[in-house]
Amino acid sequence: MNIPSSETLTPAPRTSDPEQLATEILERLKYRIGKDPKVAKPHDWLTAAILVARDRVTDNWMDSTKRTYAEGRKRVYYLSLEFLIGRLMRDTMTNIGIMDSMRIALASLGVDIDVIAELEPDAALGNGGLGRLAACFMESMATVDVPAYGYGIRYVHGLFRQQMSDGWQVELPENWLAHGNPWEFERRESSYEIGFGGSVDTVDVGDEAIRYVWKPAERVIATAYDTPVAGWRGQRVNTLRLWTAAPIDPILLDAFNAGDHIGALRESNKAESLARVLYPADATPAGQELRLRQEFFFSSASLQDILRRHLQQFPDFTSLPDAVAIQLNDTHPAVAVAELIRLLMDVHGLDIEQAWSIARATFSYTNHTLLPEALESWPVPLFERLLPRHMQIVYAINAMILMEARRQKTHTDQQIRSISLIDEGGERRVRMGNLAFVGSHSINGVSALHTELMKETVFADLHRLYPDRINNKTNGITPRRWLMQCNPGLLSLIREAIGDKFMDDTEALKDLETFATDSSFQEKFAAVKRQNKVRLAKLVRERMGVRIDPSSMFDIQTKRIHEYKRQLLNIIEAISLYDQMRSRPELDWVPRVKVFSGKAAPSYHNAKLIIKLANDVARVINNDPAVRGLLKVVFVPNYNVSLAEVIIPAADLSEQISTAGMEASGTGNMKFGLNGALTIGTLDGANVEMRDHVGADNIMIFGMTAEEVAKVRADTYNPRAIIEGSKELQQALSAIASGVFSPGDTGRFADLVDGLYSHDWFMVAADFDAYAKAQREVDALWTDQPAWYNKTILNTARMGWFSSDRTIRQYAREIWRA
Ligand SMILES: *Cc1c(COP(=O)(O)O)cnc(C)c1O
């Protein structure tokens, strides 16, 4: 047969001049969407434009895959239950360099690219920082030329949409796939069976060896959907592969024919529930069976896919650790450790020692939290019922680990118990953090402080047993989305000042330092900030009907609502400021707008109460003529990536005020700093390293250190005494408790206020005075605008190190060896 080579079939590279693009858009519109331009709706234009961009990305995607093979490159697999992607159109078009031509092409067809860009739904397949990190990493891995696949779940419903009803959070289902998803390719051929439950048989295979055969009671099919992820300049395109679940028998015909129409769909509903919704809790484990099913489902599908791909290129699995690195994003995919061993032993015939050593050389694990209550564990009976073979493997690994620990004779019985994969205190549970730790050759924290605390707290005993495994990889953010796209005004200004080098090497932003004291540059920097504030003010007016003045200081705290992040501290300080402005109107107060945005986990009572308090305080303050022009408070609903892209560039002041020792890293802090906000924050997470980079004079640090928090907690912390000793704090709390913000309902915020008096676990009272003092210093600085802009310009100039390109290079060099 005479098959033409793929070379002769490959068309000449497409130009990206606007005329060519316009022609292609019309083609897609007609032949792929079936619409005439005369009747096409904005959504149709969006889909057509994305399809054109996707085709161009696809060319580079195939080249990247070929190059990976040809160069024998190691592949990195990033397993994450969350990818908080946001929109992809601007990102992709910018990265492959067709954004300007696309704008012209669409304009020539009478379509405004900014209008259709707003129609693209956010892919919100994540809760907060952890999921956004995974998304930034995908873009950076492509940018720094690491051959990588992201693996996750294609949730039909991403993170809920947040609406306000009388100031309370209401959760509505999110429906990002309603208009289809033009970015993805369905891969029917990449399908795998995933089992649950059932029993384990043993088969004698001679030589006194036995083989285990898991006979699952239930099976579902995992099918892949691929989204290409283009790096900056488009040279490498990697794959985000998300799994969807389908039943083996879509309909039970016997049941259907017997008239049981609902029962006939039982299997189908059960399978599809696996990929239906993202669990909406941030930093607390969901604990339900469906969650464990989701974790195993995507881990197993991903590993089967990885092993299949490996065998296409290599004769066996001894080479797996050289060809493959698998990163576990938190413990959510930790069951993959047991699943890889099962596949290698039961399906591919390796013995347990071989399988175990291959697994450990292949896996690495990123820890994201120290909160003991946030560490995942599963009741042994549930784990055993759902994954009987994996339970055996966990016991087998545990026996090996505990033997090793005993042999070293350095651990007490108590320490041995803390190393065990099984928590024996009370209800027996499988500890996923310990499983991930022992199954990995590298365990990393996400900031320098967090990594040190990991060694001292959660993993102290495992760290003593394996002292060379824990390492730090401080998080980063992609400067493409979080500077170049979200802040076009600042982008132009920087290019004008220092050229384009920083676009390929973010640390070259340092060249801006010399402009920090240049008054004409300061004015231009301030003008860009003002434009961004006008843009946010417009959004706030349109969405909420509240007017905010762009000449006020925009003081912003946006992130998940959580007690440890201490939005409550910020709200109480706002109340106190309000009180002082009213009682001393003769003083020259700095006009402020306090902006909040963020979602609370639907079952998190206190977090939802904090949202209600912010809204109630906002209503009172915003309607009080005594502080008109001086103070406004707004809570912008439905925080997500696209909203963050509007809010962050408009910030003058960035609130990063978590209880020290509790925020593993934070990445919101980095986004604000990069976009020229001054940070007010505690010495927590990556704030510590931000201070080191931008300089202690250019960041407003206050409050207790992690060490002090631990010490005060261990001693007898008496929040009541502190509150009673702080006039401002006491007045603010009495105002809340007496119903100033909840007329006729004085008990509304009792859970919050009483909590502060009785235990104040998050040290709001202990840090209040220091925080209020730091805020007044911020005010003083604001009144000296040249000094203010000097500092904020230095923030932008010195935040380049926090690019996720740097983070990924460190992972690649030190963990993946890719
Ligand atoms: C960056 C980001 C986060 C993380 O913010 P932190 O302040 O680090 O908690 C959460 N949600 C969205 C939408 C983000 O873009």
The ligand as an ORCA input file, in Angstrom:
! r2SCAN-3c Opt
* xyz 0 1
  C      -5.442     33.046     43.655
  C      -6.814     32.644     43.940
  C      -7.140     32.071     45.175
  C      -6.129     31.896     46.283
  O      -6.112     33.062     47.074
  P      -5.410     33.089     48.511
  O      -5.475     34.523     48.879
  O      -3.997     32.629     48.306
  O      -6.190     32.207     49.401
  C      -8.449     31.707     45.398
  N      -9.401     31.884     44.469
  C      -9.139     32.443     43.280
  C     -10.233     32.626     42.301
  C      -7.831     32.834     42.974
  O      -7.572     33.372     41.767
*
